Amino acid sequence: MEIRIRLSQDLARAAGRPRFAVTLDDSATVADLLALLQTQFPAYAGQLSAAVLVVGGQHVDKDTPLHAGQEVALLTPVSGGGLLPPSRSLFEAIHSSHLRR
């Protein structure tokens, strides 16, 4: 089956393109996809294994089965900035900052 891949900017730079397709067995999982990509891009195996995996707009685990025609986004974690207190959501923080203006 064919699976479409969409890479974050860092991974796209490593792969030389932001989107491409791969062919996997019909019973493949996200873990199988990662193994294939790590073989194709061995210098970036660490970044690939740390990527946030998104299928159909949902974060998925490595044991998630894949289906023909799906797009898998591999997004690299971003660091920096301050952390919000655990009791506060990002929406609340943005909303309250606009109210203070």
Long-range contacts (C-beta under 8 A, 24 or more apart in sequence): 1-25, 1-26, 1-28, 1-66, 1-67, 1-68, 1-69, 2-68, 2-69, 3-28, 3-33, 3-66, 3-68, 3-69, 3-70, 3-71, 3-72, 4-69, 4-70, 4-71, 4-72, 5-33, 5-37, 5-71, 5-72, 5-74, 6-71, 6-72, 6-73, 6-74, 7-73, 7-74, 8-51, 8-73, 8-74, 8-75, 8-76, 10-47, 10-76, 11-44, 11-47, 11-48, 11-51, 11-74, 11-76, 14-41, 14-43, 14-44, 14-47, 15-41, 15-44, 24-66, 26-68, 27-65, 28-65, 28-66, 29-62, 29-63, 29-64, 29-65, 29-66, 30-55, 30-60, 30-61, 30-62, 30-63, 30-64, 30-66, 30-72, 31-62, 31-63, 32-66, 33-66, 33-72, 34-62, 37-74, 47-76, 48-74, 50-76, 50-77, 51-75, 51-76, 51-77, 52-76, 52-77
